[in-house]
Structures are given as C-alpha cells and as structure tokens.
C-alpha cells in the first residue's frame, strides 16, 4: 500500500478582527511616527505564511500529520497513546508514570547503560510523559541519524526489558522524588485537591503514585501497562521537520508497526462533576501557604468551551492581564503568582487555580479570589475586557508555532482533542465569534464561588470560614 | 570521529551598533510570522551597591509599572492586547526584558521598550506593593524550600568576597528596606543604550530592524560615562567549606559539591569548552560517570548528576550532586563523588566518552537553533557578558577541537578542593545549620 497524503493549508491570518479601543486615554500614547497596531489589520494579510499540514498514511496503515520543513536538519515527532494515568491498576497508582521513567532503561539486546550510551551517541531525544488520559511521547533526531534513531525508538517501545536492576533503581528514584514532593506545598495541595474533588474516580489518584503503590509495582506491572496501552488503534502522531511524506510513512511503520493492533483499556467512568463547598487544611511548617481552589469545568467538545476558555483567560489564565493577578498581586501585593486554568479531561473537566501567600494573609488572598469569582458570575464582564482577551488569544496563537517541536505539539493536541485537521485555520474565528452574552451565560454556568473546593498547605493564620463548609 | 557531527548551521546573526552605542543583533528566521525581541542590560545583581541586595531584580519588576506615556500597570496589558507575551528575568550579570509578538507588532513593542529605557515613572505605592510581591516571591522560591535555602548558603560560603555570594533575589532583611530612591539610582546608572544589547529574532531582515531601532532606541541618549563593571575580586582560598542544613522539610539526604571554575568570559581559549565536555562526561544524566558510579555500580545513591554553569562574567561553576536512597549516608555519597573526581584528575577520560558527549552537545546546538526564542536568549546572554557573535557561531568548531588531554587538564586545573564548597541537606526533627572549614588539602577516603 503506498503512502497516501492529504493536505490541509493553514493560513496564519494574524488579523485582530476588530480593533478594540486602546485601553488608554487618547492622549496617553503620544503619536509617534510608528503606526500602532490598534488599527484594523484585516486588510493586512499575513505575508504568505502558510503552513501545510499533510495527512500521511503509512504503507502499514498508520496515520500521522506532517509539516514538512527542510530549514533545519532535524525532525520532531510527537505521539500519544490514549490511556495515561487513568489506566493505572488499582493499588498500582503511578504505574504509567513509572513506565515513562523506564523507557530508556534498556531494550532488546541493549541493557540500560548500552541503550543510554547509544541514545546519546545518536543525539536521540526520546521522552515519555504520563498525563491523566494519554501517554505522551516525544522524539527528536538529527536528519542524518534518523534511521538509527527510529530503530532505537522502535526497540524501546516494542522490546523494553524492564530488567530487575533497572526497575529497582528507577523505583528508588521515584520514591526519592515522592519524598521531596511530600514536603513541597504546591504538590501536596494539588494531590489533596484531586482527592477531594474526584474521590474514588481514577482522577482522584496521584499520577506519580504514593510510596506504597510505587513500592508495590513490579516489572510485570510495567510490561502489563505497555502491552495494554501501547497499541496502534489508540495512537495519534504528528511530525515536523526535515522529512518527506514517503520517509515518514516508512518511519511510522518502523516505529509503531510492531505494536499490537488493539489496545486493551479499562473502562473509565465519567467523574461526578466536582463541587464543594469543601476545604482541607494540611499543616506544614513553611512561612508561606500554598492554596489550590476550583470546581468542575466544561468539556472540550461542549459548545461553551471556547467562551469558558476566554472567560478563564480574563479571570486567571492571562498572566499579568488577568483579574486575579490585578487584584491579588498588583493592587495588594499578596502573591507573586496567582493563576487559574481549565483542564478538560476526557472523563471530567475542572477549573483550577492556585495562589501562594504568607501564612498571615493567605485567608485574605482566598477572600479576594472568591469575591472576584462572585463578581464575574454576577456582573459578567465588559466589552473592553472581552476585546482585550480576543486580541491576545487570536494574536498570540501564531506564537505557538515557532519551533518544530512546538508545532508538533500543537498538531498532536489537536488530534488528541479530535478538533479536525483544519482547526488551525478555524480556531481564531471561533474565538472572535464569542459575544458578551455568551460570556455572561457561561460565567453563570461555570462560576460557583460558593461551591469552591480548596486545599491549603502551610500554617494559615486565620482559616477563612466558608459558609456551609464541612466542619 | 564523533558518531554524529551535525552540519554547521553556519552564520545566522547580523550585528551592528547604533550611534548611541546600542548593540543590535538580528537573527532572521522566516518559518513563522513571529518575532522575539529581547533587550539585555549589562547589569545584574552582582553590580548592586553593598547592602542593597535585590535592587536589580526589584527594578526589573518596577520596569513594568509605567512611564510618561504608559499608565501605571499597563505595560504587559498593552503587549497582551497586541497578541504578545512578555516577561523579564534578572541574573547575577544580566537583566533581560523580552516580548514575543506577531511580526507586524515589532515596531510598537520596540517603541515601548525604548520608552521605558528612559522614562520610567514610579509612585511610592507602586514600590511598596511590589516589595511585598517580591517578599512573596522569595518565600515561594527560597524560604519554602530547604534545598533552595541550602543553595543560597552554599553560594555565600563559596564566594568569600565576590558578590556572587549574595542571592539575586536579595537577602530578606535588605529586600524589606528597598525603596524608590534605590531603584532610580540603579536605573539612572545602568539603564542606557550604551549599556545594552538588543536582539531581534524571527521573521525580520537586518535592514528593517536597523530602521526601526534607529527610530526608537536610537532616540535614547547615550549614558556616556558608564564605568566598567568591576566587582570585588575573590581572594585565594585556603580551605574548603562544608555547609550542613538539617531541616524537617528535607525529603532525602542530599550532597552537593560546587567548584569555582572559569566561564566562557574568563577562561583561556578552549578552557570553557573543555569544562563543558568534562561536566557532560562526568555528570550528565544516566550516561555520566557520577551516575554510573554512585547509582549503578556502588548503589550509594538513588540519583546523581551535575552541571556546568558557563555564562558568568567573573567566574563559572561546576557542580555535582547526589540524592540518597533509603539507606545511603552523606559520608558515603561524598566519598563516592570524590572518587569519581580523583579518577578523572588522575586518568582523564576516554576518546569514546569524549566523542559521545561531543555528539550530544553539537546536536543540542542544532536543536536550540530550531527555536527563535532560544536563539535570541543564547546570543543575547553571550553578548551581554562580553562575548561576540562569532563566539556563539564558531562554538561548534571549538567543541570539535577539544581533546581528551584538554578535558583532563580542565579537571586537574579546576576541580580543586580549596575552590569548592560541599553542601549537605539532611532531614531532621529540628532545623539547624552549620558551616565548617576544612584545611586544604581535604583528605578524601574512598570507602568502597
């Protein structure tokens, strides 16, 4: 079967559709000779920057998206197997994470040291990362070493050894890491939050496991995970760089052709949407308390996701432009960082934020955050805030495509989230289409300030009282 | 022959100087319609007046407050409205501000950056609020984390006289006293076009950047009488030092060892390159000798490795660390690290090790050149500490020229006890810390 290629052209129109009024008093920006970009740019089309995404199907039937670029002598490949940490066996939490640390510890005829030395000689960069729903893989190689690198990466995925000595060594490293994490306020708060929010659901378990569960994992468990999850029917791939469709087709068969055709995944139920009020304080002898707060979010394929995404940018996702940063850091000096995020997992979504403030004032930070959430839910936002968010989100989209590995990463997540090969072209229009009414509706639906789930790690001086919080 | 010798990416950067002394570097890369702008001031924490620690970093924060034309607190918001990301960072030697924007916004972000080079405005309230933000930043980065606390103490012990011993973020009691006058004194003294390097990387050509730079930064008057950066020099050391921190919040016992070593700026030709390869062979990841010896062969540690810090204006550092497994002692780990160091000093490294490390380093150079923001950072940092474009672009050739003899010599010359500090972090019920001096030569016994 020949390689088949379908092409989709993504044009980077960097148009800020409608120029918002600058947030400045008219006299604030003295007119200089240089044009400011507040003028509508719709007429100024981007200068012929097109990124062609080709859908390649290998002779063996494995699909990938490819952006060919022969500027630099390297190839970045990103891939994912659906499964992730949610596939950890009960009592074996951290199984997927353990696997990610074992993928360069020997394969085929090569023991750990031989594999690592060969990998270094070839300048192969092969990394695995376990998220909740997917096992992520990243492979980078110089063009001149590609055949040997693809062969070595194939070996790692199809014939991992998981020798007893290597397993014991990596287990000791993971346990040392967990020991460190036990004393890291941010990690402790995050693990406690997941447990509080998701209870018995797989999402309630720590991705890196616990000392008990990691200790219980054997090399058989590692093999079992790889056999169940590393399979062709649950695989998505993207490739960027110095490789033709034909070469990529061959590489796909080398890399993944030897894997089982079908994955053997456990069913993961949809989680009960997390809602409080609930609060847990974990005492730790540190000068600054770390708090994580949030509740259920909005799913990726929900029609309200894009408005929710914009809303989150305005509330806490937008760095120095966010309202939480404005209120907590800029106005009051209560924290160095305060952020919020939407995580649309496949079986349950959350809106989660965090803040770190000295013990004496962490209650004040949380109060300010809660007031902001209430204010947005009640009063919505202004046209100007929405315009500012749209300007940023549409303008900054191109920044995600500045290197081979970042392009590959974008294309991978578009596939993981099943958004379609033309998503890159459509995405900014989806942002632009959101109205103030949409935002108001979604704010009402998403923000439940009186139902926050909060975990605080440190020595908070005044535990702020939330009405209805369990005693 | 190395197993991988990537083709030389070749000349990428164009350099010119404006009349007011601003160095400009342009790195065209037309793959995406975006640019990174970075302005690098040749000033860092090590240039602070004594007793005013943290002012370089404090000023970096205050630079986002406002100017005559930009209302308070709006700088980053305006950049965001342009679809851009921006931020800044401060180190011992450099302070850098950067934006990533679509190419057609370059002119306006250049204008904003040039504007705050000259026209910073600060209210007392700005300063007071931001001081609290920085105290929170210090708690997040240092005070909440015993390994950061130990790092701070180790640096203070390693540099007896040079300001590298003072943390970039500042000592807490000195941060608490920083004020508006301190900030402006530092700003007026160091923030000027003739003390800066502008780097623009991405979808641009040198000529268009020159025109825009002249129009914006070119209008900022030169400072004219910038004094050369002369920091107090480090005296000869007569003892090695061990710093011990016992902390209930320490996860596992760790041992670290830091040596003062040359950097790319201070080293003789080829010296830093040899140190770079030495550190990689000794300590990089699971192929490094330290890991193989401590973790694989002796099973004396759960993890171990190291690094070379190569960019300092006045010195570099080479560092090693080991993290204990369940039953490993700091004495055992330290002795094992010493054994690896002694072996390399006595017997050098093999050609095979050198070739493997070299292949990996040369490939990293190619991987880095795939990202415009990483390129901007690489060139900017080097130029801000006194190197030039050729130093950056000829680096692969100089790495190729390093021999096993050079690597061994780097170990013999620079892995010296008296120029080292050892840091030990132990979990303990009570918090205590102590510093011990050991006369040179420090006896090392390999107990294995």
Boltz contact constraints between the chains, C-beta under 6 A:
constraints:
  - contact:
      token1: [A, 12]
      token2: [B, 33]
      max_distance: 6.0
  - contact:
      token1: [A, 14]
      token2: [B, 102]
      max_distance: 6.0
  - contact:
      token1: [A, 28]
      token2: [B, 71]
      max_distance: 6.0
  - contact:
      token1: [A, 29]
      token2: [B, 69]
      max_distance: 6.0
  - contact:
      token1: [A, 30]
      token2: [B, 69]
      max_distance: 6.0
  - contact:
      token1: [A, 34]
      token2: [B, 107]
      max_distance: 6.0
  - contact:
      token1: [A, 34]
      token2: [B, 111]
      max_distance: 6.0
  - contact:
      token1: [A, 36]
      token2: [B, 108]
      max_distance: 6.0
  - contact:
      token1: [A, 37]
      token2: [B, 82]
      max_distance: 6.0
  - contact:
      token1: [A, 37]
      token2: [B, 105]
      max_distance: 6.0
  - contact:
      token1: [A, 37]
      token2: [B, 108]
      max_distance: 6.0
  - contact:
      token1: [A, 46]
      token2: [B, 33]
      max_distance: 6.0
  - contact:
      token1: [A, 49]
      token2: [B, 33]
      max_distance: 6.0
  - contact:
      token1: [A, 71]
      token2: [B, 31]
      max_distance: 6.0
  - contact:
      token1: [A, 72]
      token2: [B, 370]
      max_distance: 6.0
  - contact:
      token1: [A, 73]
      token2: [B, 7]
      max_distance: 6.0
  - contact:
      token1: [A, 74]
      token2: [B, 366]
      max_distance: 6.0
  - contact:
      token1: [A, 116]
      token2: [B, 286]
      max_distance: 6.0
  - contact:
      token1: [A, 116]
      token2: [B, 287]
      max_distance: 6.0
  - contact:
      token1: [A, 117]
      token2: [B, 287]
      max_distance: 6.0
  - contact:
      token1: [A, 120]
      token2: [B, 287]
      max_distance: 6.0
  - contact:
      token1: [A, 120]
      token2: [B, 356]
      max_distance: 6.0
  - contact:
      token1: [A, 120]
      token2: [B, 360]
      max_distance: 6.0
  - contact:
      token1: [A, 121]
      token2: [B, 3]
      max_distance: 6.0
  - contact:
      token1: [A, 121]
      token2: [B, 356]
      max_distance: 6.0
  - contact:
      token1: [A, 121]
      token2: [B, 359]
      max_distance: 6.0
  - contact:
      token1: [A, 123]
      token2: [B, 4]
      max_distance: 6.0
  - contact:
      token1: [A, 123]
      token2: [B, 359]
      max_distance: 6.0
  - contact:
      token1: [A, 123]
      token2: [B, 360]
      max_distance: 6.0
  - contact:
      token1: [A, 123]
      token2: [B, 363]
      max_distance: 6.0
  - contact:
      token1: [A, 142]
      token2: [B, 6]
      max_distance: 6.0
  - contact:
      token1: [A, 142]
      token2: [B, 363]
      max_distance: 6.0
  - contact:
      token1: [A, 145]
      token2: [B, 4]
      max_distance: 6.0
  - contact:
      token1: [A, 172]
      token2: [B, 302]
      max_distance: 6.0
  - contact:
      token1: [A, 172]
      token2: [B, 325]
      max_distance: 6.0
  - contact:
      token1: [A, 173]
      token2: [B, 302]
      max_distance: 6.0
  - contact:
      token1: [A, 173]
      token2: [B, 303]
      max_distance: 6.0
  - contact:
      token1: [A, 176]
      token2: [B, 252]
      max_distance: 6.0
  - contact:
      token1: [A, 176]
      token2: [B, 302]
      max_distance: 6.0
  - contact:
      token1: [A, 176]
      token2: [B, 323]
      max_distance: 6.0
  - contact:
      token1: [A, 179]
      token2: [B, 251]
      max_distance: 6.0
  - contact:
      token1: [A, 179]
      token2: [B, 252]
      max_distance: 6.0
  - contact:
      token1: [A, 180]
      token2: [B, 251]
      max_distance: 6.0
  - contact:
      token1: [A, 183]
      token2: [B, 249]
      max_distance: 6.0
  - contact:
      token1: [A, 183]
      token2: [B, 251]
      max_distance: 6.0
  - contact:
      token1: [A, 286]
      token2: [B, 144]
      max_distance: 6.0
  - contact:
      token1: [A, 287]
      token2: [B, 139]
      max_distance: 6.0
  - contact:
      token1: [A, 287]
      token2: [B, 143]
      max_distance: 6.0
  - contact:
      token1: [A, 288]
      token2: [B, 139]
      max_distance: 6.0
  - contact:
      token1: [A, 288]
      token2: [B, 144]
      max_distance: 6.0
  - contact:
      token1: [A, 320]
      token2: [B, 76]
      max_distance: 6.0
  - contact:
      token1: [A, 321]
      token2: [B, 77]
      max_distance: 6.0
  - contact:
      token1: [A, 321]
      token2: [B, 80]
      max_distance: 6.0
  - contact:
      token1: [A, 329]
      token2: [B, 133]
      max_distance: 6.0
  - contact:
      token1: [A, 330]
      token2: [B, 73]
      max_distance: 6.0
  - contact:
      token1: [A, 333]
      token2: [B, 129]
      max_distance: 6.0
  - contact:
      token1: [A, 333]
      token2: [B, 132]
      max_distance: 6.0
  - contact:
      token1: [A, 333]
      token2: [B, 133]
      max_distance: 6.0
  - contact:
      token1: [A, 335]
      token2: [B, 136]
      max_distance: 6.0
  - contact:
      token1: [A, 336]
      token2: [B, 133]
      max_distance: 6.0
  - contact:
      token1: [A, 336]
      token2: [B, 136]
      max_distance: 6.0
  - contact:
      token1: [A, 336]
      token2: [B, 137]
      max_distance: 6.0
  - contact:
      token1: [A, 336]
      token2: [B, 140]
      max_distance: 6.0
  - contact:
      token1: [A, 356]
      token2: [B, 140]
      max_distance: 6.0
  - contact:
      token1: [A, 388]
      token2: [B, 81]
      max_distance: 6.0
  - contact:
      token1: [A, 391]
      token2: [B, 81]
      max_distance: 6.0
  - contact:
      token1: [A, 392]
      token2: [B, 80]
      max_distance: 6.0
  - contact:
      token1: [A, 392]
      token2: [B, 83]
      max_distance: 6.0
  - contact:
      token1: [A, 395]
      token2: [B, 83]
      max_distance: 6.0
  - contact:
      token1: [A, 395]
      token2: [B, 102]
      max_distance: 6.0
  - contact:
      token1: [A, 396]
      token2: [B, 83]
      max_distance: 6.0
  - contact:
      token1: [A, 398]
      token2: [B, 33]
      max_distance: 6.0
  - contact:
      token1: [A, 398]
      token2: [B, 34]
      max_distance: 6.0
  - contact:
      token1: [A, 398]
      token2: [B, 102]
      max_distance: 6.0
  - contact:
      token1: [A, 399]
      token2: [B, 34]
      max_distance: 6.0
  - contact:
      token1: [A, 399]
      token2: [B, 100]
      max_distance: 6.0
  - contact:
      token1: [A, 401]
      token2: [B, 32]
      max_distance: 6.0
  - contact:
      token1: [A, 402]
      token2: [B, 32]
      max_distance: 6.0
  - contact:
      token1: [A, 402]
      token2: [B, 34]
      max_distance: 6.0
  - contact:
      token1: [A, 402]
      token2: [B, 372]
      max_distance: 6.0
  - contact:
      token1: [A, 403]
      token2: [B, 370]
      max_distance: 6.0
  - contact:
      token1: [A, 403]
      token2: [B, 371]
      max_distance: 6.0
  - contact:
      token1: [A, 404]
      token2: [B, 370]
      max_distance: 6.0
